[in-house]
Amino acid sequence: MPHRTLFLIALLVSLQGCQLWADPVRGPRPPAATFGEYREIQRGLEIRVGDRIHYAQARLGLTPESTHITITDEGDRLMVEMRYGEGRLNVRRTPYLPPEISADDLIADLQLALWPLERLRAGLTPGWTLAADDEGRILRFNGATESRVDYQSEEPSSRPLPVYNARHDYLLILSPADPGA
C-alpha cells in the first residue's frame, strides 16, 4: 500500500511539472495598468458586428491610481461600466450591450487604442505580446492576433481610430466626442 501511495504522489508531481512546458491557457485579456495621470476622455463609438452597427459613447475618468470607464448607448443607457484601482477590477455589463460583444474585450480595445504603451505592457501576462510602430498596435496571444489598432494619422486622437477585434470579429471605431477632444 505505501508503494502505491508513493507512486501516485510521484505521478502527480511529475504531471504538475509538465505544465511548465505547456503554452499558457488563454484567459480573459488582462486589464491595462492605470493610465498614470489625470485625464477625462470622451469618445464616440461605432461598433460594427456583421451587418449591424451599434452607436455608443465612452467616458473615461482616469487618475494615476484608478480607471473608471462607462459606455452608454444612443439612449444614454449604460452598456458597460469598468472600475479598476487598488488591485481590484469590477466590470458590469448590462443587457444593452449586444450579446456577441465581450465587455472585457471592449474595455481592453479602448485601452489598446488610448493607453500609453508602457502602461499596456505592464499589465501583460504570459502568452500576451504587444507590437507597436507608427502605423498601429497589434495585441497577440501565443502569436495569434487578438486585436489591432490602425492609426490613420500622426495624431490618433484627432481622427476616427479603427480597432479590429479578431477574436470576436468586430470593428470598433473611436471618434473624438467633439472637434477639440
Contacts in CASP RR format, 6 or more apart in sequence:
PFRMAT RR
TARGET T0000
AUTHOR 0000-0000-0000
METHOD contacts of the structure
MODEL  1
MPHRTLFLIALLVSLQGCQLWADPVRGPRPPAATFGEYREIQRGLEIRVG
DRIHYAQARLGLTPESTHITITDEGDRLMVEMRYGEGRLNVRRTPYLPPE
ISADDLIADLQLALWPLERLRAGLTPGWTLAADDEGRILRFNGATESRVD
YQSEEPSSRPLPVYNARHDYLLILSPADPGA
23 127 0 8 1.000
23 142 0 8 1.000
24 125 0 8 1.000
24 126 0 8 1.000
24 127 0 8 1.000
24 142 0 8 1.000
26 141 0 8 1.000
26 142 0 8 1.000
28 104 0 8 1.000
29 104 0 8 1.000
29 105 0 8 1.000
29 108 0 8 1.000
29 128 0 8 1.000
29 139 0 8 1.000
29 146 0 8 1.000
30 108 0 8 1.000
30 123 0 8 1.000
30 124 0 8 1.000
30 125 0 8 1.000
30 128 0 8 1.000
31 67 0 8 1.000
31 82 0 8 1.000
31 84 0 8 1.000
31 89 0 8 1.000
31 107 0 8 1.000
31 108 0 8 1.000
31 111 0 8 1.000
31 123 0 8 1.000
32 67 0 8 1.000
32 108 0 8 1.000
32 111 0 8 1.000
32 112 0 8 1.000
32 115 0 8 1.000
32 119 0 8 1.000
32 120 0 8 1.000
32 122 0 8 1.000
32 123 0 8 1.000
33 119 0 8 1.000
33 120 0 8 1.000
33 122 0 8 1.000
33 123 0 8 1.000
34 62 0 8 1.000
34 63 0 8 1.000
34 64 0 8 1.000
34 65 0 8 1.000
34 66 0 8 1.000
34 67 0 8 1.000
34 84 0 8 1.000
34 85 0 8 1.000
34 119 0 8 1.000
35 60 0 8 1.000
35 62 0 8 1.000
35 63 0 8 1.000
35 64 0 8 1.000
35 67 0 8 1.000
35 115 0 8 1.000
35 116 0 8 1.000
35 119 0 8 1.000
36 62 0 8 1.000
36 63 0 8 1.000
36 64 0 8 1.000
36 116 0 8 1.000
36 119 0 8 1.000
37 62 0 8 1.000
37 63 0 8 1.000
37 64 0 8 1.000
38 62 0 8 1.000
38 63 0 8 1.000
38 64 0 8 1.000
39 60 0 8 1.000
39 61 0 8 1.000
39 62 0 8 1.000
40 59 0 8 1.000
40 60 0 8 1.000
40 61 0 8 1.000
40 62 0 8 1.000
41 58 0 8 1.000
41 59 0 8 1.000
41 60 0 8 1.000
41 61 0 8 1.000
41 62 0 8 1.000
41 114 0 8 1.000
41 181 0 8 1.000
42 57 0 8 1.000
42 58 0 8 1.000
42 59 0 8 1.000
42 60 0 8 1.000
42 177 0 8 1.000
42 178 0 8 1.000
42 181 0 8 1.000
43 57 0 8 1.000
43 58 0 8 1.000
43 60 0 8 1.000
43 110 0 8 1.000
43 114 0 8 1.000
43 174 0 8 1.000
43 175 0 8 1.000
43 176 0 8 1.000
43 177 0 8 1.000
43 181 0 8 1.000
44 55 0 8 1.000
44 56 0 8 1.000
44 57 0 8 1.000
44 58 0 8 1.000
44 174 0 8 1.000
44 175 0 8 1.000
44 176 0 8 1.000
44 177 0 8 1.000
45 54 0 8 1.000
45 55 0 8 1.000
45 56 0 8 1.000
45 57 0 8 1.000
45 58 0 8 1.000
45 71 0 8 1.000
45 172 0 8 1.000
45 173 0 8 1.000
45 174 0 8 1.000
45 175 0 8 1.000
46 53 0 8 1.000
46 54 0 8 1.000
46 55 0 8 1.000
46 56 0 8 1.000
46 172 0 8 1.000
46 173 0 8 1.000
46 175 0 8 1.000
47 53 0 8 1.000
47 54 0 8 1.000
47 55 0 8 1.000
47 56 0 8 1.000
47 98 0 8 1.000
47 101 0 8 1.000
47 106 0 8 1.000
47 170 0 8 1.000
47 171 0 8 1.000
47 172 0 8 1.000
47 173 0 8 1.000
48 54 0 8 1.000
48 170 0 8 1.000
48 171 0 8 1.000
48 172 0 8 1.000
48 173 0 8 1.000
49 98 0 8 1.000
49 100 0 8 1.000
49 101 0 8 1.000
49 169 0 8 1.000
49 170 0 8 1.000
50 169 0 8 1.000
50 170 0 8 1.000
52 98 0 8 1.000
54 73 0 8 1.000
54 98 0 8 1.000
54 101 0 8 1.000
55 73 0 8 1.000
55 74 0 8 1.000
56 71 0 8 1.000
56 72 0 8 1.000
56 73 0 8 1.000
56 74 0 8 1.000
56 79 0 8 1.000
57 71 0 8 1.000
57 72 0 8 1.000
57 76 0 8 1.000
57 177 0 8 1.000
58 69 0 8 1.000
58 70 0 8 1.000
58 71 0 8 1.000
58 110 0 8 1.000
58 174 0 8 1.000
59 69 0 8 1.000
59 70 0 8 1.000
59 71 0 8 1.000
59 72 0 8 1.000
60 67 0 8 1.000
60 68 0 8 1.000
60 69 0 8 1.000
60 110 0 8 1.000
60 114 0 8 1.000
61 67 0 8 1.000
61 68 0 8 1.000
61 69 0 8 1.000
62 68 0 8 1.000
65 85 0 8 1.000
65 86 0 8 1.000
66 83 0 8 1.000
66 84 0 8 1.000
66 85 0 8 1.000
66 86 0 8 1.000
67 82 0 8 1.000
67 83 0 8 1.000
67 84 0 8 1.000
67 85 0 8 1.000
68 81 0 8 1.000
68 82 0 8 1.000
68 83 0 8 1.000
68 84 0 8 1.000
69 80 0 8 1.000
69 81 0 8 1.000
69 82 0 8 1.000
69 107 0 8 1.000
69 110 0 8 1.000
70 78 0 8 1.000
70 80 0 8 1.000
70 81 0 8 1.000
70 82 0 8 1.000
71 78 0 8 1.000
71 79 0 8 1.000
71 80 0 8 1.000
71 81 0 8 1.000
71 97 0 8 1.000
71 106 0 8 1.000
72 78 0 8 1.000
72 79 0 8 1.000
73 79 0 8 1.000
73 96 0 8 1.000
77 94 0 8 1.000
77 96 0 8 1.000
78 92 0 8 1.000
78 94 0 8 1.000
78 96 0 8 1.000
79 93 0 8 1.000
79 94 0 8 1.000
79 96 0 8 1.000
79 97 0 8 1.000
80 91 0 8 1.000
80 92 0 8 1.000
80 93 0 8 1.000
80 94 0 8 1.000
80 97 0 8 1.000
80 103 0 8 1.000
80 106 0 8 1.000
80 107 0 8 1.000
81 91 0 8 1.000
81 92 0 8 1.000
82 89 0 8 1.000
82 90 0 8 1.000
82 91 0 8 1.000
82 92 0 8 1.000
82 103 0 8 1.000
82 107 0 8 1.000
83 89 0 8 1.000
83 90 0 8 1.000
84 90 0 8 1.000
91 103 0 8 1.000
91 104 0 8 1.000
91 107 0 8 1.000
93 103 0 8 1.000
97 103 0 8 1.000
97 106 0 8 1.000
100 168 0 8 1.000
100 170 0 8 1.000
101 168 0 8 1.000
101 170 0 8 1.000
102 167 0 8 1.000
102 168 0 8 1.000
105 147 0 8 1.000
105 165 0 8 1.000
105 167 0 8 1.000
105 168 0 8 1.000
106 172 0 8 1.000
108 139 0 8 1.000
108 147 0 8 1.000
109 147 0 8 1.000
109 163 0 8 1.000
109 165 0 8 1.000
109 172 0 8 1.000
110 163 0 8 1.000
110 172 0 8 1.000
110 174 0 8 1.000
111 120 0 8 1.000
112 120 0 8 1.000
112 137 0 8 1.000
112 139 0 8 1.000
112 147 0 8 1.000
112 149 0 8 1.000
112 163 0 8 1.000
113 137 0 8 1.000
113 149 0 8 1.000
113 156 0 8 1.000
113 161 0 8 1.000
113 163 0 8 1.000
113 172 0 8 1.000
113 174 0 8 1.000
114 174 0 8 1.000
117 130 0 8 1.000
117 132 0 8 1.000
117 137 0 8 1.000
120 130 0 8 1.000
120 137 0 8 1.000
121 130 0 8 1.000
124 130 0 8 1.000
127 141 0 8 1.000
127 142 0 8 1.000
128 139 0 8 1.000
128 140 0 8 1.000
128 141 0 8 1.000
129 139 0 8 1.000
129 140 0 8 1.000
129 141 0 8 1.000
129 143 0 8 1.000
130 137 0 8 1.000
130 138 0 8 1.000
130 139 0 8 1.000
130 140 0 8 1.000
131 137 0 8 1.000
131 138 0 8 1.000
131 140 0 8 1.000
132 138 0 8 1.000
134 151 0 8 1.000
134 154 0 8 1.000
135 150 0 8 1.000
135 151 0 8 1.000
136 148 0 8 1.000
136 149 0 8 1.000
136 150 0 8 1.000
136 151 0 8 1.000
137 148 0 8 1.000
137 149 0 8 1.000
138 145 0 8 1.000
138 147 0 8 1.000
138 148 0 8 1.000
138 149 0 8 1.000
139 145 0 8 1.000
139 146 0 8 1.000
139 147 0 8 1.000
139 148 0 8 1.000
140 146 0 8 1.000
144 166 0 8 1.000
145 166 0 8 1.000
146 165 0 8 1.000
146 166 0 8 1.000
146 167 0 8 1.000
147 163 0 8 1.000
147 164 0 8 1.000
147 165 0 8 1.000
147 166 0 8 1.000
147 167 0 8 1.000
148 163 0 8 1.000
148 164 0 8 1.000
148 166 0 8 1.000
149 161 0 8 1.000
149 162 0 8 1.000
149 163 0 8 1.000
150 161 0 8 1.000
150 162 0 8 1.000
150 164 0 8 1.000
151 161 0 8 1.000
152 159 0 8 1.000
152 160 0 8 1.000
152 161 0 8 1.000
152 162 0 8 1.000
153 159 0 8 1.000
157 176 0 8 1.000
157 181 0 8 1.000
158 176 0 8 1.000
159 176 0 8 1.000
160 173 0 8 1.000
160 174 0 8 1.000
160 175 0 8 1.000
161 173 0 8 1.000
161 174 0 8 1.000
161 175 0 8 1.000
162 171 0 8 1.000
162 172 0 8 1.000
162 173 0 8 1.000
162 174 0 8 1.000
163 171 0 8 1.000
163 172 0 8 1.000
163 173 0 8 1.000
163 174 0 8 1.000
164 170 0 8 1.000
164 171 0 8 1.000
164 172 0 8 1.000
165 171 0 8 1.000
165 172 0 8 1.000
END
